């Protein structure tokens, strides 16, 4: 019988991580590589991906940088094809690419709203669809939602909150379609406040105003979220599908 800690290992598996050019996507890539996975790094900024690839390779991990705009379904398919051409398989997808805005609902333009939905929601769907077509039974997809998909936090976030709430519904439906028929588990993470490019613009004043709602009294460490991601894509969670794990220090229950 395998030891409990062995269930967290990803040796021999290939993982695609989108949004891997900065922030939480970088943390996810490091965690999966540390657990033994070969990591395909996807984002629009190729130079940053290549820098991360060199960092992982210097640590004796295998990685590949692939430029992709997840809002374009053709580019999503091409990214998966490049992963297959390089490594012959895709076992894990972490849908971490995302953007956000803070625009009052009466001022938000159609283009501003659509841009967020096309990246956060549609992009997650296109990447999941392309990956599931080549995944074998035992594979795992992890969608990154947000605590703002289940509560509010004092900013005008109609587009972002809508996209992240929709990802929770998408996760449930894809799990229902693919787990029983194809053996692909689909789960989601709903992070609270973690340092990232997206949250940096709100750091002064806003985060201070929200921290009293966080029972742990601080923002999260990206390594804490990456550990939760590793759990959900590894065999440690082999009997879990269609679920959303909230990692927010208690923010959503206050």
C-alpha positions, 0 to 999 in steps of 0.5 A: 500500500502506498504511503500517504505522502506518496499520494501527493507526488506527481512524478511522470505527470505533465501539468499545464498551468495558465497564468504562469507569468506572474503571481499565483500561477508562478506559485502553482508551477513551482509547487507542481514541479517540486512534486515531480510534474513536468510543467507546461507554462502558459501565458501571454508574456512569453519572456516571463514564462521563459524566465520561469522555465529557466528557473525550474530547469536550474532546479532540475525540473522539466518545463516548457514555456508556451505563449497563449491567450486563453480568451482565444480557443484556437490558441488554447488548442495549440497550447495543448497540442504543443504540450502533447508534441513535447511530452506525449501526454497531459495529466493536469490542468490548472486554470490560473489565468485571470484579469480583474477590474474595479469599475462601477456597474453604471460606468462599466462598458460592454467591452470592459465586462466582456474582456473579463468574462472572455479571459476568466470564464471562457478561457477556463472553459476553452483550456479545459475543453482542449485538455480533456480531449487528450487527457486519460482517466485519472487526470485532474483539472483545477479551476481558479475561482475566487472568494468574490464568487461567493461573497462581496468585498467592498469594491465594484466587481460585477464582471470579476465576481460574475466570472468567478461565480460562473467558474464554480458552476462550470466546475460542477458541470464539467465534473458531472460530465467528465468524471464518470465517463472519462475519469477526469476529476474537476475541482476549483479553488476559491482564494481570498486575499493573496499577493499578486499582480492583480491585488497589488493595485488595491493594496493601499487602503483597500486591503487594510479595510478588509483585513478585519474580516479575515479571521486569521488577520492577514493575507495568505501566503501563495505557498499556502494556496499552492499546497491546496492546489497540489492536494486537488490535482494529486491522488491525495484528493482522488475521491473528490470532484466537482467541489470548490475549496475556499482558502481565505483565512475565514474571510467568507464566513464573517 
